[in-house]
Amino acid sequence: AFPEELVKTPILACTPEGGIVLDPFVGSGTTAIVAKKLSRNYIGMDLNGEYAAIAAERVGSLIYS
């Protein structure tokens, strides 16, 4: 995972609240987590199913905590 601050500025600059953030290389889900915290929707995908599962778990824990 990389620092959340790294993607915060581009998300705020490029998407309105309620907009959609696309991350075609979701990895561990940091971009999706920041998008959710900033009230953006997100679409994340990854060729590696293990990373997609990690991202789903991390984002799910944010939503259901």
DAVENMO-V791931 format. One record per backbone hydrogen bond with DSSP energy under -1.0 kcal/mol. CO is the residue of the C=O (numbers start at 1). NH is the residue of the N-H. E is the energy in kcal/mol with one decimal. If there is no record, write none. Layout:
# DAVENMO-V791931
CO|NH|E + CO|NH|E
This chain:
# DAVENMO-V791931
3|6|-1.3 + 4|7|-1.3 + 4|8|-1.2 + 7|11|-2.0 + 8|12|-2.5 + 9|13|-2.4 + 10|14|-2.0 + 11|15|-1.7 + 16|19|-2.8 + 19|41|-3.3 + 21|43|-2.7 + 23|45|-2.0 + 26|29|-2.8 + 29|33|-2.4 + 30|34|-2.4 + 31|35|-2.6 + 32|36|-2.4 + 33|37|-2.4 + 34|38|-1.7 + 35|40|-3.0 + 36|39|-1.6 + 39|18|-2.6 + 41|21|-2.2 + 43|23|-3.1 + 45|26|-2.4 + 48|52|-2.0 + 49|53|-2.2 + 50|54|-2.0 + 51|55|-2.8 + 52|56|-2.5 + 53|57|-2.2 + 54|58|-2.6 + 55|59|-2.9 + 56|60|-2.5 + 57|61|-2.2 + 58|62|-1.2 + 59|63|-2.1 + 60|64|-2.6
